[in-house]
Amino acid sequence: MSVCLWVGSVAAADLSVGLGAAILPPLDNDDDWQVFPAPSFRYQAGGYSVSSQGPGISADLVPSRLVSLGPLLRYSGGRDEANLPDIPASAEMGVSVGSGIPWRVIGVPLPGVITAGAEAVTTWPGGHESPYGQIKLGWVLPATERWTLISNASLSYFGDDYADRFFSLDATQANRAGTQPFDADAGWQDASLGVVSVYQFKPRWSAVVVYSYSRYFGDAADSPATEILNDRDRQVMVFSVSYQWLGERGR
């Protein structure tokens, strides 16, 4: 899960770094919890910025208060399952765009900011080479002077190549997996909901808690590959602490 805050242009440099843990609860057929390190950072200067975005980084190359636009790079772990075709680990690349505006500016009597964004992603040659896209909608709510809540929702579109690579099984592959052949089509097939809590407990220190729930639907949910991996529903929790090295500190 990624978190993007629309903050507008600033002249002063600002650098924040964080360290935490990402936790994946066990699936139905797996008793093991998975824990991964979750470092994070954000650097901003003159309206430009670069920041971590899950297992990758993204940049905003437009010094505008109205829109963010820039490249993104991230890591995809691929698939290594005995009964399914292997998918190589990949370096994904793409472009993201986003914007945010206070609710009251658009005539809605709510506090905070509504955000919207989209991204399109594929891989370097030699990766899974399967494009997909995502649209996002969020709400940034300053609950108190020190506490900010962020809620977000997203939908992912899988192109023909992506759906075929990750969810289709031909007769030979299906026979090896002990299931039926399946031909997955392109479409909107993944939905996610998330919430982020950011609490500034010291002038330069913040505690961050993230929870995200995702669910396949359509052909992605119906695929025998999804049933074998038991990953139609996915959850991620992140706990981290962030320190602001540069920039005007909070109270």
C-alpha positions as CSV (number, residue, x, y, z in Angstrom):
1,M,0.0,0.0,0.0
2,S,1.2,3.5,-0.8
3,V,0.4,6.8,0.8
4,C,0.6,10.1,-1.0
5,L,-0.2,13.5,0.5
6,W,-0.9,16.5,-1.6
7,V,1.0,19.3,0.0
8,G,1.7,21.9,-2.6
9,S,4.9,23.7,-3.5
10,V,7.5,24.7,-0.9
11,A,10.8,26.4,-1.2
12,A,12.5,24.9,1.8
13,A,14.0,21.4,1.7
14,D,12.2,18.7,3.8
15,L,13.5,15.2,4.5
16,S,11.8,12.5,6.5
17,V,13.0,8.9,7.0
18,G,11.3,6.0,8.7
19,L,11.9,2.4,9.8
20,G,9.3,-0.2,10.5
21,A,7.9,-3.6,9.8
22,A,5.3,-4.9,7.3
23,I,3.3,-7.8,8.6
24,L,1.3,-10.2,6.4
25,P,-1.3,-12.3,8.4
26,P,-1.3,-16.1,7.7
27,L,-3.5,-17.4,5.0
28,D,-6.1,-20.2,5.7
29,N,-3.6,-22.9,4.9
30,D,-0.5,-21.3,6.3
31,D,0.1,-20.9,10.0
32,D,3.1,-18.6,9.6
33,W,3.0,-14.8,9.9
34,Q,5.3,-13.1,7.5
35,V,7.3,-10.0,8.6
36,F,9.4,-7.8,6.4
37,P,11.5,-4.6,7.0
38,A,9.6,-1.5,5.8
39,P,12.0,1.5,5.5
40,S,10.6,4.7,4.1
41,F,11.7,8.2,3.1
42,R,10.5,11.4,1.6
43,Y,12.6,14.3,0.3
44,Q,11.0,17.5,-1.0
45,A,12.6,20.7,-2.3
46,G,11.3,23.5,-4.4
47,G,8.0,21.7,-5.1
48,Y,9.8,18.6,-6.4
49,S,9.9,15.4,-4.4
50,V,11.0,11.8,-4.3
51,S,9.6,9.2,-1.8
52,S,9.2,5.6,-1.0
53,Q,6.1,3.8,-2.3
54,G,5.8,0.4,-0.9
55,P,8.6,-1.8,-2.4
56,G,9.7,1.0,-4.6
57,I,10.1,4.8,-5.1
58,S,8.1,7.5,-6.9
59,A,9.0,11.1,-7.9
60,D,6.9,14.3,-8.4
61,L,8.5,16.3,-11.2
62,V,5.8,19.0,-11.4
63,P,6.3,21.9,-9.0
64,S,2.5,22.7,-8.9
65,R,0.0,23.0,-6.1
66,L,-2.6,21.4,-8.3
67,V,-1.1,18.2,-9.6
68,S,1.7,15.7,-9.1
69,L,3.2,13.8,-12.0
70,G,6.3,11.6,-12.3
71,P,7.9,8.2,-12.8
72,L,7.8,5.3,-10.4
73,L,10.0,2.2,-9.9
74,R,9.2,-0.8,-7.8
75,Y,10.0,-4.5,-7.2
76,S,7.6,-7.4,-7.9
77,G,8.6,-10.7,-6.3
78,G,7.2,-12.8,-9.0
79,R,5.9,-16.4,-8.3
80,D,7.6,-19.6,-7.4
81,E,5.0,-22.3,-6.8
82,A,5.6,-25.9,-7.6
83,N,2.1,-26.5,-9.2
84,L,2.0,-23.2,-11.2
85,P,4.1,-21.6,-13.9
86,D,7.0,-19.5,-12.6
87,I,6.8,-15.8,-13.0
88,P,10.2,-14.0,-12.7
89,A,10.9,-11.3,-10.1
90,S,10.7,-8.0,-11.9
91,A,11.7,-4.4,-11.8
92,E,8.4,-2.5,-12.6
93,M,8.4,0.9,-14.1
94,G,5.6,3.3,-14.8
95,V,4.1,6.8,-14.3
96,S,1.8,8.2,-11.7
97,V,-0.4,11.3,-11.5
98,G,-2.3,12.7,-8.6
99,S,-4.0,15.7,-7.2
100,G,-5.7,16.9,-4.0
101,I,-8.1,19.7,-3.0
102,P,-9.9,20.7,0.2
103,W,-13.4,19.4,0.3
104,R,-14.8,22.9,1.0
105,V,-13.3,24.2,-2.2
106,I,-15.6,21.9,-4.1
107,G,-18.6,22.8,-1.9
108,V,-18.6,19.8,0.4
109,P,-18.8,20.7,4.1
110,L,-16.2,18.2,5.3
111,P,-12.8,18.8,6.8
112,G,-9.5,17.8,5.2
113,V,-8.6,17.1,1.6
114,I,-9.9,14.7,-1.1
115,T,-7.2,13.1,-3.2
116,A,-7.3,11.3,-6.6
117,G,-4.7,9.6,-8.6
118,A,-3.8,7.0,-11.2
119,E,-0.8,5.0,-12.3
120,A,0.2,2.8,-15.3
121,V,2.9,0.1,-14.8
122,T,4.8,-2.5,-16.8
123,T,8.3,-4.0,-16.4
124,W,11.8,-3.9,-17.8
125,P,12.5,-6.5,-20.5
126,G,12.9,-9.9,-19.0
127,G,10.4,-9.3,-16.2
128,H,6.7,-10.4,-16.4
129,E,6.3,-7.8,-19.1
130,S,2.6,-7.4,-18.4
131,P,1.0,-4.0,-18.0
132,Y,-1.6,-3.0,-15.5
133,G,-3.1,0.2,-14.1
134,Q,-4.7,1.6,-11.0
135,I,-7.0,4.4,-10.0
136,K,-7.1,5.8,-6.4
137,L,-9.4,8.0,-4.3
138,G,-8.5,9.1,-0.8
139,W,-9.4,11.4,2.2
140,V,-6.7,13.1,4.3
141,L,-8.3,14.2,7.6
142,P,-6.4,16.1,10.3
143,A,-8.2,14.6,13.3
144,T,-6.2,16.8,15.8
145,E,-3.2,19.1,15.7
146,R,-0.9,16.1,16.0
147,W,-3.0,13.2,14.5
148,T,-3.8,12.7,10.9
149,L,-6.0,9.9,9.4
150,I,-5.9,8.9,5.8
151,S,-8.4,6.6,4.1
152,N,-8.1,5.4,0.6
153,A,-9.6,3.1,-2.0
154,S,-8.3,1.8,-5.3
155,L,-9.2,-0.3,-8.3
156,S,-6.7,-2.2,-10.5
157,Y,-7.1,-3.0,-14.2
158,F,-5.2,-6.0,-15.5
159,G,-4.4,-5.9,-19.2
160,D,-4.7,-9.0,-21.4
161,D,-1.0,-10.0,-21.0
162,Y,-1.1,-9.5,-17.2
163,A,-4.4,-11.5,-16.8
164,D,-3.0,-14.3,-19.0
165,R,0.4,-14.4,-17.3
166,F,-0.8,-14.4,-13.7
167,F,-4.3,-16.1,-13.9
168,S,-4.6,-18.3,-17.0
169,L,-3.6,-22.0,-17.2
170,D,-3.4,-23.9,-20.5
171,A,-4.1,-27.7,-20.6
172,T,-0.6,-28.7,-19.8
173,Q,-0.3,-26.3,-16.9
174,A,-3.7,-27.2,-15.5
175,N,-2.9,-30.9,-15.7
176,R,0.3,-30.4,-13.7
177,A,-1.7,-28.4,-11.1
178,G,-4.5,-31.0,-11.0
179,T,-7.2,-28.5,-12.1
180,Q,-9.0,-27.3,-15.2
181,P,-7.7,-25.0,-17.9
182,F,-8.6,-21.4,-17.4
183,D,-8.5,-18.4,-19.8
184,A,-8.5,-15.1,-17.9
185,D,-9.6,-11.9,-19.7
186,A,-8.5,-8.3,-19.1
187,G,-10.6,-6.1,-16.8
188,W,-11.0,-4.4,-13.5
189,Q,-10.2,-7.3,-11.1
190,D,-8.7,-6.0,-7.8
191,A,-10.1,-3.7,-5.2
192,S,-8.3,-2.3,-2.1
193,L,-9.3,-0.4,1.0
194,G,-6.8,1.1,3.4
195,V,-6.4,3.4,6.4
196,V,-3.3,5.2,7.7
197,S,-2.8,6.7,11.1
198,V,0.0,9.3,11.6
199,Y,0.6,10.6,15.1
200,Q,3.3,13.2,15.8
201,F,4.4,12.4,19.3
202,K,7.5,14.7,19.3
203,P,8.3,17.8,17.2
204,R,10.3,15.7,14.7
205,W,9.0,12.2,15.5
206,S,5.9,10.4,14.2
207,A,4.4,7.0,14.6
208,V,2.7,5.5,11.6
209,V,0.2,2.6,11.4
210,V,-1.1,1.2,8.1
211,Y,-3.7,-1.4,7.3
212,S,-4.7,-2.5,3.8
213,Y,-7.2,-5.1,2.6
214,S,-7.3,-6.2,-1.0
215,R,-9.6,-8.6,-2.8
216,Y,-9.6,-10.1,-6.3
217,F,-12.9,-10.3,-8.3
218,G,-13.9,-11.3,-11.8
219,D,-11.5,-13.7,-13.6
220,A,-8.7,-13.1,-11.1
221,A,-10.9,-14.4,-8.3
222,D,-12.2,-17.4,-10.4
223,S,-8.8,-18.5,-11.5
224,P,-7.5,-21.9,-10.3
225,A,-4.2,-20.2,-9.7
226,T,-5.8,-17.9,-7.1
227,E,-7.4,-20.9,-5.4
228,I,-4.1,-22.8,-5.3
229,L,-2.3,-19.8,-3.9
230,N,-5.3,-19.0,-1.6
231,D,-4.7,-15.3,-2.1
232,R,-8.1,-13.9,-3.3
233,D,-8.1,-11.9,0.0
234,R,-4.9,-10.2,1.1
235,Q,-4.0,-8.1,4.1
236,V,-1.0,-6.0,5.1
237,M,-0.2,-4.2,8.3
238,V,2.7,-1.8,8.7
239,F,4.1,-0.3,11.9
240,S,6.8,2.3,11.7
241,V,8.4,5.4,13.2
242,S,9.4,8.4,11.1
243,Y,12.0,11.1,11.9
244,Q,12.1,14.5,10.1
245,W,15.7,15.4,9.5
246,L,15.1,18.6,7.5
247,G,12.4,21.2,7.3
248,E,10.3,23.2,9.8
249,R,9.5,20.9,12.7
250,G,6.1,20.6,14.2
251,R,5.0,21.6,17.7
